[in-house]
């Protein structure tokens, strides 16, 4: 291949790349985002491009969250998702992602919620920690993270997967809809101890998800979250630094699904989620589905 031919080929490749970028999906228009928020969380969503990139998904999420703030108030924490390779591969996203939590999303521990509170409702056994102070932003190890957390809680998300039937469900699409954060229930907390033994207990603890009959629906270890749930906090710290933002005392951090997501198919159910293996004994949260 001559030098001229090589130059022409290089120019062609560059033009093709520019064209591909020009036709790929971009940050959703303000009017589109307004429609999405107006239908939250009961209206099936259509029109989110299947090729939406992650940067444009976060751009869309920023607009989405700004509109949610008008009715839900200031954020009280953050949600991290896609913390396992299986979910990353399933939804076509290369790493964890985050969204924002609001106080009105939380229902009382042991409270109730209608099965049809949102479109394609699911229940997700999860885990929550509360930030003790902003020193967590300097943490580089699980032990250093533990020194700046106040408590760990059993926590269940009740999310509405608003994508309409036939719409492609992608990781960036979920990011655009604020990680589909909808409703959630948080149980009593166990104090976090900044000791190697406690750090290991976070990975070794067993999470048990049961129904009203006591039947175990799922049992999974804390290590399902990046090997140790505290590593999810480390990921979030780095993401916040990238955004030039800071975690604050009292921030609630949802660390991701410990296992599977379960569709809410029936009313008249009560689900309980228990953490065992932490100092102080088991702690649990529950919710009734009407």
Secondary structure by P-SEA (a helix, b strand, c coil): ccaaaaaaaaaaaaaaaaaaaaaccccccaaaaaaaaaaccccccccccccccaaaaaaaaaaaaaaaaaccccccccccccccaaaaaaaccccccccccccccccccccccccccccbbbbbbbbbbbbccccccccccaaaaaaacccccbbbbbccccccccccccaaaaaaaccccccccccccccccccaaaaaaaaabbbbbbccccccccccccccccccaaaaaaaaaaaaaaacccccccccccccccccccccccccbbbbbbbccccccccccccccc
